[in-house]
Structure formats: C-alpha cells, structure tokens
Amino acid sequence: MSRRRGIPFVVAAPSGTGKTTVCRRLVAEDDQLEFSVSHTTRPARNGETDGVDYYFVSRQDFEALRAEGAFLESAEYNGNLYGTSWDTLHKLREHGHDVLLEIEVQGARQVRAGEPDARFIFLLPPSMKELEARLHGRGTDSAETVRKRLRWAEGVELPAIDLFDYAVTNDNLKTCIEDVRAILAGERAGETGALRRRFDPSAARDRLVGS
Ligand code: 5GP
C-alpha cells in the first residue's frame, strides 16, 4: 500500500501575534506534524541551531539556490531573505508527515500559487490595540520599529487574509492552539465545511478592522 502523502499547512500572522509559540506547541504535541526548516540569510540568534531553527546561509548561497529553482517560495523580510526548499517539503511529505510552514505573507502568496495541496491558516491578534501593546510589551523593538510593524500589519499582512482558508484569533493561547488543532484534524479527515465557516477569514478581518 502506498503511504499517505503529508499535507502542507501554512501558518502566517502579523508580528506580535504569538505565531512562533503556537507553531512550536503544535509541532511538539503532534507526532504527525513536522516543522519545515527554512533557509535564511539572517544571522543566527542566541540559542538558534543551524539545521534545526533554520539553515543559515550567505546571501550568495541563497541567491544561487534560488536561481536553481530550489525554493517553493522565498521572500525578503526586514532586510533578510527567507525560503522554503522543495527538498525539505518533499522529504517530509513523502514520509507521510504533515508539514508546518511558519512563513510570512509574501511567501504564503507564492505557496498558494505553487502548491495546490497546501492549506492556509492566518493567526490574528484580538485587536490592533492589543497587538500594539504586545509589541511594546516584548521590549525587543524600539517605538519606531513597533510603528513599522503595525504599518506592515495593516498595509501588507491583513489585506492578504483573503488568500487564507482559516483565520484563528490568538486571544488565549490554549484556545488558539485547540482551534488550530481542530482545523488540522478536520483537514486530515476531509471534513472542513463547518470549520471554514467558523474560522472565516474575511469575517475575522472585519471584526479586527477599527478595533
Ligand atoms: P525571524 O527572523 O523572526 O525568525 O522570522 C521573520 C519572519 O520570516 C517571520 O514572519 C517568519 O515566519 C518568516 N519566515 C521564516 N521562514 C520563512 C520562509 O521560509 N519563507 C518566508 N516567506 N518567510 C519565512
């Protein structure tokens, strides 16, 4: 019997929504789900490991891989290049794993165009005010950087929500993870109608705008 081919799940969110925490928990608690390790030209941060968090490569090597067609998608974000390689995705899927792509929205747009099997989940903050408060609260960004991230969220990230199949609000971390898990389970079972109505992206965006 041939093995089931894994499903690629794309998760994107404005910076400050809690995407990394949600994604880490999902992968840690779901044996069928593997994290897609991306390539990046960003220098490794403290505690990050090459081959685990990212494949850290030079801009020259990244460009060479991109020219060879090695990437399903790639994008520049904050002055660094990021990309998901076909090789990473294929290997995991062929072993029957579902694959979590934690990427930003320019890349998500390319996956939508290039990988018809992928499913798209957008994480939202409960309100724009709360997003701003979380960004300030992290204490890692200057006031100017926070303003830039908010402008990027409103001008680039939120308008891309229509590309996504589901929008989940991260108000409470536990509930958010349960909601995403329900979506993964529904997609695996091929039972998605009620979920797509419950987590409808355009309704979620309308709730958020002006909040
Ligand atoms: P960070 O540098 O903070 O790890 O990531 C910055 C942004 O790049 C995050 O939104 C992250 O999800 C996104 N990102 C990480 N890997 C990829 C990738 O392979 N492709 C794209 N398009 N974005 C990525």
Residues whose N, C-alpha, C, O or C-beta is under 5 A from the ligand:
A	BS01	5GP	S38 H39 R42 S74 A75 Y77 Y82 G83 T84 E102 I103 E104 G107
